[in-house]
Amino acid sequence: RTEREAELATAVVVPASVAVEMWPDPQAIVLIDVEAGAALEVAAAAVLALRPDDPGSLGARVMPEARNLRTDIAGELNALGLAVSVTVLGVAGLAAVATMMLSVLERRREIGLHRALGARPFHIGLRFLAEATIIGTFGGILGASSGLIVVALVGTARNATPSIPAWTPPVAVVLGLAVTLLAGAYPAYRAARLDPIDALRG
């Protein structure tokens, strides 16, 4: 006997009307386990096999394959990581602005003294931008190094080899420097615009 005949030998064949009476739920769900990569073809064939007279009355849903699911999850995680990074950069920029403005207020007498000794507004502003450059460079290097260490520790704890693009650390340093320079531009402008007499009065 063929395999099909063997299956029919242990099956119960009933008329369609009897099957409808025994299984009246029109929203019933049939789960079909298929080989990887054949879900779409099997879904189309299953609709015709179950209802050849009216295939439009059935709907087939294909579960996402593991590879596609992993790709989708990775994309969502990357988008979330980008959003968190942008938020952190924004907060860091605001903190840098506040710190630099506080430094300008605390050094009003020093700024006034330099102006009284002949320093031009350009030199005052350039000095604060130079300080912002130093802070941004060291902050970017420290942040990139800390990130690499954390990634390495997490990979070791999970017995995984982390994959970090070679361009990531330099970009992190450049971004840190850029954010600090942008944040220090306004405090440097305010410092350069201080009136030396008012600054010396304190």
C-alpha positions in Angstrom: 0.0 0.0 0.0 1.1 3.5 -0.6 1.5 6.0 2.2 -1.7 7.8 1.1 -3.6 4.5 1.4 -2.1 3.8 4.8 -3.4 7.2 6.0 -6.9 6.5 4.6 -7.0 3.1 6.3 -6.9 4.9 9.7 -9.1 7.8 8.7 -12.9 8.4 9.0 -14.4 9.8 5.8 -17.7 11.7 6.2 -19.8 13.8 3.8 -19.1 17.5 3.8 -22.5 18.3 5.4 -21.7 16.0 8.3 -18.3 17.6 8.7 -19.9 21.1 8.8 -22.3 19.9 11.5 -19.5 18.4 13.6 -17.2 21.4 13.0 -19.5 24.5 12.7 -17.1 27.2 13.9 -16.3 29.3 10.8 -13.4 31.0 12.7 -11.6 27.8 13.4 -7.8 27.8 13.1 -5.7 25.2 11.4 -2.0 25.2 12.3 0.4 23.7 9.7 4.0 22.9 10.5 6.2 23.4 7.5 9.8 23.3 6.6 11.8 26.5 6.8 11.4 28.7 3.7 8.3 26.9 2.4 5.7 28.8 4.4 4.3 31.0 1.6 4.0 28.1 -0.9 2.3 25.9 1.7 -0.1 28.7 2.8 -1.3 29.2 -0.8 -1.7 25.4 -1.4 -3.4 24.8 1.9 -6.2 27.3 1.1 -7.0 25.4 -2.1 -6.7 22.1 -0.4 -9.1 22.9 2.4 -11.7 24.8 0.4 -11.2 24.1 -3.3 -14.8 25.2 -3.9 -14.4 28.6 -2.2 -10.7 29.4 -1.4 -11.6 33.0 -0.8 -13.5 32.1 2.3 -10.2 31.1 4.1 -7.3 33.3 5.1 -3.8 32.2 5.6 -1.3 33.9 7.9 2.4 33.1 7.7 4.5 33.4 10.9 7.7 35.4 10.3 10.8 33.3 9.9 13.4 33.4 12.6 15.9 35.2 10.3 13.5 37.9 9.4 12.4 38.2 13.0 15.9 38.6 14.2 16.5 41.3 11.5 13.4 43.2 12.6 14.4 43.0 16.2 17.9 44.2 15.5 16.6 47.1 13.5 14.3 48.2 16.3 17.1 47.9 18.8 19.4 50.0 16.6 16.7 52.6 16.3 16.2 52.6 20.0 19.9 52.9 20.6 20.1 55.9 18.2 17.3 57.6 20.0 18.9 57.1 23.4 22.3 58.3 22.0 20.7 61.5 20.6 19.0 62.1 23.9 22.2 61.6 25.9 24.0 64.0 23.5 21.3 66.6 24.0 21.5 66.3 27.8 25.3 66.5 27.7 25.1 69.6 25.6 22.8 71.3 28.0 25.0 70.3 30.9 28.0 71.7 29.1 26.3 75.0 28.4 25.3 75.3 32.1 28.8 74.5 33.2 30.5 77.0 30.9 28.0 79.7 31.8 28.8 79.2 35.5 32.5 79.4 34.7 31.9 82.7 32.9 30.0 84.1 35.9 32.7 82.9 38.4 35.5 84.4 36.3 34.0 87.9 35.6 36.8 89.7 37.5 39.4 87.7 35.6 37.8 88.5 32.3 37.6 92.1 33.2 41.2 92.2 34.2 42.3 90.6 30.9 40.2 93.2 29.0 41.7 96.0 31.0 45.2 94.8 30.2 44.4 94.9 26.5 42.9 91.6 25.6 40.3 91.8 22.8 36.9 90.2 22.9 38.0 87.8 20.2 40.8 86.5 22.5 38.5 86.1 25.5 36.0 84.1 23.4 38.8 82.0 21.8 40.1 81.2 25.3 36.8 79.7 26.4 36.4 77.8 23.1 39.9 76.4 23.6 38.9 75.2 27.1 35.7 73.6 25.6 37.9 71.9 23.0 40.1 70.3 25.7 37.1 69.2 27.7 35.3 67.8 24.7 38.4 65.9 23.5 39.1 64.3 26.8 35.4 63.7 27.4 35.0 62.0 24.0 38.1 59.8 24.6 36.9 58.8 28.1 33.4 58.1 26.9 34.6 56.0 23.9 37.0 54.0 26.2 34.3 53.4 28.8 31.9 52.2 26.1 34.4 49.8 24.7 35.1 48.4 28.2 31.4 47.9 28.9 30.8 46.2 25.6 33.8 43.9 26.2 32.6 43.0 29.7 29.1 42.3 28.6 30.4 40.1 25.7 32.6 38.2 28.2 29.7 37.7 30.6 27.5 36.3 27.8 30.3 34.2 26.2 29.9 36.2 23.0 32.4 38.1 20.8 31.3 41.7 20.5 31.5 43.2 17.0 32.4 46.9 17.1 33.0 48.8 13.8 36.4 50.4 13.6 34.9 53.8 13.0 32.9 53.9 16.2 35.5 55.2 18.6 36.8 58.0 16.4 33.2 59.1 15.6 32.4 59.1 19.3 35.3 61.4 20.0 34.4 63.7 17.2 30.8 63.9 18.3 31.8 64.6 21.9 34.1 67.4 20.7 31.4 68.8 18.3 28.8 68.9 21.1 31.1 70.6 23.5 32.1 73.2 21.0 28.5 74.0 20.1 27.7 74.1 23.8 30.6 76.4 24.6 29.9 78.8 21.7 27.3 80.8 23.6 29.2 81.1 26.9 32.3 82.2 24.9 30.2 84.8 23.2 28.9 86.1 26.5 32.4 86.2 28.0 33.7 88.2 25.0 30.8 90.7 25.3 31.4 91.4 29.0 32.1 95.1 29.7 35.5 95.3 31.5 34.4 97.9 34.0 31.3 96.0 35.0 33.3 92.8 35.1 35.9 94.3 37.5 33.1 95.5 39.7 32.0 92.0 39.9 
